[in-house]
Amino acid sequence: MATQRGALGLDAPVDLDAPSLARIYDYLLGGGHNFAADRVVADKITALVPGYGVFIRENNTFRRRAVLHMLAAGIEQFLDVGTGVFSTRPLHHLAQAGNPDAHVVYVDRDPVVVAGLNLLVEQGDARTGVVEADLRHVDEVLDHAVTARLLDLSRPVGVVAGAVLHCLPDADDPTAAVARYYERLAPGSLLAASHADGTTLGLELAAAIEDCLAEAGITLVHRSEQRFADLLGPWQPHPDGVVPVGWWRPDSLTAPRPERSLGDAVMAGRRLQVPEQV
Ligand SMILES: C[S@@+](CC[C@H](N)C(=O)[O-])C[C@H]1O[C@@H](n2cnc3c(N)ncnc32)[C@H](O)[C@@H]1O
């Protein structure tokens, strides 16, 4: 078993032969934060679906567009759950370029990802923090000392859940977790989420990708637009609704490619309370 500990500042050795979805995405984005085991799985997926990387790139730009939308909507604090590896511009750089006072908390359950994020956050950065936690444990995430220091939960928060809810099978009850964020966060909060969708692939190919990842110890569940929408529970989708990820407020009017619909995206909100009329 190849292991690494010192460079990442980890307490325990990590198995570099165990692939991770975050590093598979990084490889498909052309990043440099991946190991041989990740590349083997990514290459198998690309052999099954040659355009799979297009979807990963579309997902990555969705996250950027979603953060810009949140900034324009006045969001000043961000909670990025299932952060993964940043192959391109980190979310806190983007958010703080738009608003130097923006606060950002990253959450991931993978200790290698968390170690990488800790290296990414500059020493002395008082606006950005990292929490190692399972996003399903909502109260643990929101009551964590780092979150409490950086986020004022009485004010709106922008939750970014990029390509992570598909890591949670129905048995993990992702709907309950998504609903709990709604309950705990202030009116005016926004949720930007994306999710793998097997509809375009067809049942057989979607199952082949899930099997390929399962063999590597990674859970991924494709869900249709409707099943993804059902996960949102009380969050109210913006009028554009759940759409193929490349179609969510695209930057340009480029010709649609079918790979863009290998995943869906949505922006949803926690409605502002309208004061009662006297
Ligand atoms: C496919 S990557 C997505 C990364 C990034 N958000 C994006 O949009 O490209 C999924 C990430 O979610 C993390 N993750 C999966 N399940 C999680 C959970 N229950 N709680 C916290 N993080 C989780 C994984 O460790 C991984 O880093």
The ligand as a MOL file (V3000), in Angstrom:
LIG
                    3D

  0  0  0     0  0            999 V3000
M  V30 BEGIN CTAB
M  V30 COUNTS 27 29 0 0 0
M  V30 BEGIN ATOM
M  V30 1 C -17.2040 14.6410 -6.8270 0
M  V30 2 S -16.4520 15.5440 -5.5830 0 CHG=1
M  V30 3 C -17.1820 17.1290 -5.9680 0
M  V30 4 C -16.2620 18.2440 -5.6480 0
M  V30 5 C -16.8060 19.6230 -5.9530 0
M  V30 6 N -17.8220 20.0110 -5.0020 0
M  V30 7 C -17.2980 19.7780 -7.3590 0
M  V30 8 O -18.4220 20.2650 -7.5640 0
M  V30 9 O -16.5500 19.4630 -8.2880 0 CHG=-1
M  V30 10 C -17.3900 15.0980 -4.1350 0
M  V30 11 C -16.7450 15.5410 -2.8620 0
M  V30 12 O -17.6930 15.3910 -1.8220 0
M  V30 13 C -17.0820 14.7610 -0.7120 0
M  V30 14 N -18.1530 14.0380 -0.0130 0
M  V30 15 C -18.8390 12.9540 -0.4310 0
M  V30 16 N -19.7660 12.6150 0.4730 0
M  V30 17 C -19.6580 13.4940 1.5020 0
M  V30 18 C -20.3430 13.6560 2.7400 0
M  V30 19 N -21.3280 12.8370 3.1050 0
M  V30 20 N -19.9690 14.6770 3.5370 0
M  V30 21 C -18.9570 15.5080 3.1850 0
M  V30 22 N -18.2730 15.3980 2.0360 0
M  V30 23 C -18.6230 14.4070 1.1920 0
M  V30 24 C -16.0270 13.8600 -1.2960 0
M  V30 25 O -15.0240 13.5850 -0.3420 0
M  V30 26 C -15.5240 14.7130 -2.4610 0
M  V30 27 O -14.4790 15.5400 -2.0600 0
M  V30 END ATOM
M  V30 BEGIN BOND
M  V30 1 1 1 2
M  V30 2 1 2 3
M  V30 3 1 2 10
M  V30 4 1 3 4
M  V30 5 1 4 5
M  V30 6 1 5 6
M  V30 7 1 5 7
M  V30 8 2 7 8
M  V30 9 1 7 9
M  V30 10 1 10 11
M  V30 11 1 11 12
M  V30 12 1 11 26
M  V30 13 1 12 13
M  V30 14 1 13 14
M  V30 15 1 13 24
M  V30 16 1 14 15
M  V30 17 1 14 23
M  V30 18 2 15 16
M  V30 19 1 16 17
M  V30 20 1 17 18
M  V30 21 2 17 23
M  V30 22 1 18 19
M  V30 23 2 18 20
M  V30 24 1 20 21
M  V30 25 2 21 22
M  V30 26 1 22 23
M  V30 27 1 24 25
M  V30 28 1 24 26
M  V30 29 1 26 27
M  V30 END BOND
M  V30 END CTAB
M  END
